């Protein structure tokens, strides 16, 4: 008996990683791989997630007549800077998300491309991203979503949650470095502070880009003709981003102060060592002069024929060092 032939994978042929259909109540269901979903369903909405490394995914994007030219260009171009644009019925843009790493928390970011419509959320990526997978896992657990705007907001919230966890880790690392600096045990502290500052700068850029885009979209005239529901979601996300933005700025300020503190303590320690070295140099300078003087091979040097000549020279060197020490103390160079 012959086994049934496998169903054709129509979605993979055009670069669709997965596709979800949501009914009128927001309940998700994964669309079978042999079906290319309609981008404008009569009820509910769909979420299509594309692999932009796939050349046919780019071809499929450029063949969609409902997409504005600017949105098409954004999806097929290698542009990675965070951006946001809109028309009367669509909002599209690029956001940065953490690259998914199954072994550990990743610090690398990758671009997430998205288009939000009335009955469609279209996303695309070139590398596996964390927030997209978390959103798909939530849907697989049965979480309901009312519309594409709410699903987009959920994805951005996962991005913000990842940033929040990274900020908490940075705060803990900053606390550890601060304890070492205060205990004058900071052999590896400069490298640690440097790592904290680099991570804080990356997070600051990521949040700064999101903050600028959503603030401009939600609060200025550039969002007047855009979908009102997306503006409301942008305003809600902006509140969370503002709080995190302040936390990242606080970590940056603390790291900068710790670096200044380490620099000051290192300079002070170096000055103390140079002070001790200078005192020793001053004490041994007369003795060095005397030994150099007695080392010249000429006649007339005292104690050349005396049996205790070496002892006398040593006592003279010691007396010169003691005299130098007394003079330094009288002048206040050495404390009493």
C-alpha positions as CSV (number, residue, x, y, z in Angstrom):
1,X,0.0,0.0,0.0
2,X,1.5,3.3,-1.1
3,X,1.8,6.1,1.5
4,X,-0.1,9.3,0.8
5,X,1.9,11.9,-1.0
6,X,3.0,14.8,1.2
7,X,1.1,18.0,0.8
8,X,3.0,20.7,-1.1
9,X,4.6,23.4,1.0
10,X,3.3,26.4,-0.8
11,X,4.3,28.8,2.0
12,X,8.0,27.8,2.0
13,X,8.1,28.3,-1.8
14,X,7.5,32.1,-1.2
15,X,9.5,32.4,2.0
16,X,6.8,32.3,4.6
17,X,8.1,31.0,7.9
18,X,4.7,30.8,9.4
19,X,1.2,32.2,9.0
20,X,-1.5,32.5,11.6
21,X,-5.2,33.2,11.0
22,X,-7.2,34.9,13.8
23,X,-11.0,34.6,14.0
24,X,-13.4,37.3,15.0
25,X,-12.7,36.6,18.7
26,X,-8.9,36.8,18.3
27,X,-8.3,33.1,18.6
28,X,-5.2,32.1,16.6
29,X,-4.8,29.0,14.4
30,X,-1.7,28.0,12.4
31,X,-2.5,28.0,8.6
32,X,-1.5,24.7,7.0
33,X,1.7,24.9,4.9
34,X,-0.1,24.0,1.6
35,X,-2.1,27.2,1.7
36,X,-1.0,30.7,1.0
37,X,-3.3,32.8,3.1
38,X,-5.3,35.8,1.9
39,X,-3.9,39.1,3.1
40,X,-7.3,40.6,3.4
41,X,-9.6,38.0,5.1
42,X,-13.3,38.7,5.4
43,X,-13.3,38.2,9.2
44,X,-10.4,38.4,11.7
45,X,-6.9,39.0,10.4
46,X,-3.7,37.2,9.5
47,X,-0.1,37.3,10.5
48,X,2.5,36.4,8.0
49,X,6.2,36.1,9.0
50,X,8.7,36.1,6.1
51,X,12.3,35.0,5.8
52,X,13.8,37.9,3.9
53,X,16.9,35.9,3.1
54,X,14.6,34.0,0.7
55,X,14.7,35.7,-2.7
56,X,11.1,34.6,-3.5
57,X,9.9,36.4,-0.3
58,X,11.2,39.6,-1.8
59,X,9.6,38.8,-5.1
60,X,6.3,38.1,-3.3
61,X,6.5,41.5,-1.6
62,X,7.1,43.4,-4.8
63,X,4.1,41.7,-6.4
64,X,1.6,42.9,-3.8
65,X,-0.4,45.7,-5.4
66,X,-1.8,46.9,-2.1
67,X,1.6,47.8,-0.7
68,X,2.9,51.4,-1.1
69,X,6.2,51.7,-2.9
70,X,7.9,53.0,0.2
71,X,6.9,49.9,2.2
72,X,8.1,47.6,-0.6
73,X,11.4,49.4,-0.7
74,X,11.8,49.1,3.0
75,X,11.2,45.3,3.0
76,X,13.5,44.4,0.1
77,X,16.3,46.8,0.9
78,X,19.2,46.0,3.3
79,X,18.3,49.0,5.4
80,X,18.8,48.2,9.1
81,X,18.3,51.6,10.8
82,X,15.1,51.9,12.9
83,X,12.4,53.8,11.1
84,X,8.7,54.3,10.9
85,X,6.4,55.5,8.1
86,X,2.8,55.4,7.3
87,X,0.0,55.9,4.8
88,X,-3.7,56.4,5.5
89,X,-4.3,52.7,6.1
90,X,-0.9,51.2,6.8
91,X,2.0,51.7,9.1
92,X,5.4,50.2,8.4
93,X,8.9,50.4,9.8
94,X,12.1,48.7,11.1
95,X,12.8,47.9,14.8
96,X,15.8,46.3,16.4
97,X,15.4,43.0,18.2
98,X,17.7,40.6,20.0
99,X,19.0,37.8,17.8
100,X,17.7,34.5,19.1
101,X,20.3,32.3,20.8
102,X,19.3,28.9,22.2
103,X,22.5,28.7,24.3
104,X,22.4,32.0,26.3
105,X,21.1,35.5,26.3
106,X,22.4,37.2,23.1
107,X,23.7,40.8,23.0
108,X,23.5,41.0,19.2
109,X,20.6,42.8,17.5
110,X,18.9,42.3,14.2
111,X,16.4,44.3,12.2
112,X,12.7,43.4,12.4
113,X,10.7,44.6,9.4
114,X,6.9,45.1,9.9
115,X,3.8,46.3,8.2
116,X,0.5,46.8,10.2
117,X,-2.7,47.0,8.3
118,X,-6.4,46.7,9.1
119,X,-6.5,42.9,8.8
120,X,-2.9,42.1,8.4
121,X,0.4,42.0,10.2
122,X,3.3,41.3,8.0
123,X,6.8,40.8,9.6
124,X,10.1,39.8,8.1
125,X,13.6,39.1,9.3
126,X,17.0,37.9,8.1
127,X,18.0,36.3,11.4
128,X,16.0,34.4,14.0
129,X,14.7,37.1,16.5
130,X,13.7,36.7,20.1
131,X,10.5,38.7,20.3
132,X,9.0,37.1,17.2
133,X,9.5,33.6,18.7
134,X,8.1,34.6,22.0
135,X,5.0,36.0,20.3
136,X,4.6,32.8,18.4
137,X,5.0,30.7,21.5
138,X,2.3,32.8,23.2
139,X,-0.1,32.2,20.4
140,X,0.7,28.5,20.4
141,X,-0.3,28.5,24.1
142,X,-3.7,29.8,23.1
143,X,-3.3,33.5,23.8
144,X,-5.9,35.6,22.0
145,X,-5.2,38.9,20.2
146,X,-8.0,41.2,19.1
147,X,-6.3,42.7,16.1
148,X,-3.0,43.2,14.2
149,X,-2.3,46.4,16.1
150,X,-2.5,44.5,19.4
151,X,-0.3,41.7,18.0
152,X,2.3,44.3,16.9
153,X,2.1,45.9,20.3
154,X,2.7,42.5,21.9
155,X,5.8,42.0,19.8
156,X,7.2,45.4,20.6
157,X,6.5,44.7,24.3
158,X,8.6,41.5,24.1
159,X,11.4,43.7,22.6
160,X,11.0,46.1,25.5
161,X,11.0,43.2,28.0
162,X,14.3,41.9,26.6
163,X,15.8,45.4,27.0
164,X,14.4,45.5,30.6
165,X,16.1,42.2,31.5
166,X,19.3,43.5,29.9
167,X,19.1,46.7,32.0
168,X,18.6,44.6,35.2
169,X,21.7,42.6,34.3
170,X,23.7,45.8,33.7
171,X,22.6,47.2,37.0
172,X,23.8,44.0,38.8
173,X,27.1,44.2,37.0
174,X,27.5,47.8,37.9
175,X,26.8,47.1,41.6
176,X,29.5,44.4,41.6
177,X,32.0,46.7,40.0
178,X,31.1,49.5,42.4
179,X,31.8,47.2,45.4
180,X,35.2,46.3,44.0
181,X,36.1,49.9,43.4
182,X,35.1,51.0,46.9
183,X,37.1,48.1,48.3
184,X,40.2,49.1,46.2
185,X,40.1,45.7,44.6
186,X,39.6,46.5,40.9
187,X,42.1,44.6,38.9
188,X,39.5,43.5,36.4
189,X,37.1,46.4,37.0
190,X,38.2,48.6,34.1
191,X,37.3,45.8,31.6
192,X,34.0,45.2,33.4
193,X,33.1,48.9,33.3
194,X,34.0,49.0,29.7
195,X,31.7,46.1,28.9
196,X,28.9,47.8,30.9
197,X,29.3,51.0,29.0
198,X,29.3,49.3,25.6
199,X,26.2,47.4,26.4
200,X,24.5,50.5,27.9
201,X,25.4,52.5,24.7
202,X,23.8,49.7,22.6
203,X,20.6,49.6,24.6
204,X,20.5,53.4,24.7
205,X,20.7,53.5,20.9
206,X,18.0,50.9,20.6
207,X,15.6,52.6,23.0
208,X,16.5,56.0,21.7
209,X,15.5,55.0,18.2
210,X,12.2,53.5,19.3
211,X,11.5,56.5,21.6
212,X,12.1,59.0,18.8
213,X,10.0,57.1,16.2
214,X,7.0,56.5,18.5
215,X,7.1,59.9,20.0
216,X,7.2,61.6,16.6
217,X,4.4,59.3,15.4
218,X,2.2,59.5,18.5
219,X,2.6,63.2,19.5
220,X,3.3,65.2,16.4
221,X,1.5,66.1,13.3
222,X,3.2,63.4,11.3
223,X,0.7,60.9,12.7
224,X,-2.5,62.8,11.9
225,X,-3.4,60.8,8.8
226,X,-2.2,57.4,10.2
227,X,-4.5,54.8,11.7
228,X,-5.7,56.1,15.1
229,X,-5.4,52.6,16.7
230,X,-1.7,52.5,15.9
231,X,-1.2,56.0,17.3
232,X,-2.8,54.8,20.6
233,X,-0.6,51.7,20.7
234,X,2.5,53.9,20.0
235,X,1.5,56.2,22.9
236,X,1.2,53.2,25.3
237,X,4.6,51.8,24.2
238,X,6.1,55.2,24.5
239,X,5.4,55.3,28.3
240,X,7.2,52.0,28.8
241,X,10.1,53.1,26.7
242,X,10.5,56.4,28.6
243,X,10.9,54.5,31.9
244,X,13.5,52.2,30.4
245,X,15.3,55.0,28.7
246,X,15.8,56.7,32.1
247,X,17.1,53.5,33.6
248,X,19.6,53.0,30.8
249,X,20.7,56.6,31.2
250,X,21.2,56.0,34.9
251,X,23.4,53.0,34.2
252,X,25.5,55.0,31.8
253,X,25.9,57.8,34.3
254,X,27.0,55.3,37.0
255,X,29.4,53.6,34.7
256,X,30.9,56.9,33.8
257,X,31.3,57.9,37.4
258,X,32.9,54.6,38.3
259,X,35.3,55.0,35.4
260,X,36.2,58.5,36.7
261,X,36.5,57.1,40.3
262,X,38.9,54.3,39.1
263,X,40.9,56.8,37.2
264,X,41.2,59.1,40.2
265,X,42.1,56.2,42.5
266,X,44.7,54.8,40.0
267,X,46.2,58.3,39.7
268,X,46.4,58.6,43.5
269,X,48.0,55.2,43.8
270,X,50.5,56.1,41.1
271,X,51.3,59.4,42.8
272,X,52.0,57.6,46.1
273,X,54.3,55.2,44.4
274,X,56.1,58.0,42.6
275,X,56.4,59.9,46.0
276,X,58.1,56.9,47.7
277,X,60.3,56.4,44.7
278,X,61.3,60.1,44.7
279,X,62.2,59.9,48.4
280,X,64.3,56.8,47.9
281,X,66.0,58.4,45.0
282,X,66.8,61.6,47.1
283,X,68.2,59.5,50.0
284,X,70.5,57.4,47.8
285,X,71.7,60.2,45.6
286,X,74.4,61.5,48.0
287,X,75.6,57.9,48.6
288,X,75.7,57.3,44.8
289,X,77.8,60.5,44.4
290,X,80.2,59.4,47.1
291,X,80.6,55.9,45.8
292,X,81.1,57.3,42.3
293,X,83.7,59.7,43.6
294,X,85.7,57.0,45.4
295,X,85.4,54.8,42.4
296,X,87.6,57.0,40.2
297,X,91.1,55.7,39.8
298,X,93.2,58.7,40.8
299,X,95.7,59.5,43.6
300,X,94.8,61.6,46.6
301,X,91.5,59.9,47.6
302,X,91.2,59.5,51.4
303,X,91.5,56.2,53.1
304,X,93.0,54.5,50.1
305,X,95.7,52.8,52.2
306,X,93.7,52.6,55.4
307,X,92.6,49.1,56.5
308,X,89.1,50.5,57.5
309,X,88.7,52.7,54.4
310,X,85.7,50.8,53.1
311,X,84.0,51.1,56.4
312,X,84.6,54.9,56.5
313,X,83.2,55.2,53.0
314,X,80.1,53.3,54.0
315,X,79.6,55.4,57.1
316,X,80.0,58.6,55.0
317,X,77.3,57.3,52.6
318,X,75.0,56.6,55.6
319,X,75.7,60.0,57.1
320,X,74.9,61.7,53.8
321,X,71.6,59.8,53.5
322,X,70.7,60.8,57.1
323,X,71.6,64.4,56.4
324,X,69.4,64.3,53.3
325,X,66.5,62.8,55.3
326,X,66.8,65.6,58.0
327,X,66.8,68.3,55.3
328,X,63.7,66.8,53.6
329,X,61.9,66.6,56.9
330,X,62.7,70.2,57.8
331,X,61.5,71.4,54.4
332,X,58.2,69.5,54.9
333,X,58.8,67.1,52.0
334,X,58.5,64.2,54.4
335,X,55.8,64.3,57.1
336,X,56.8,64.2,60.7
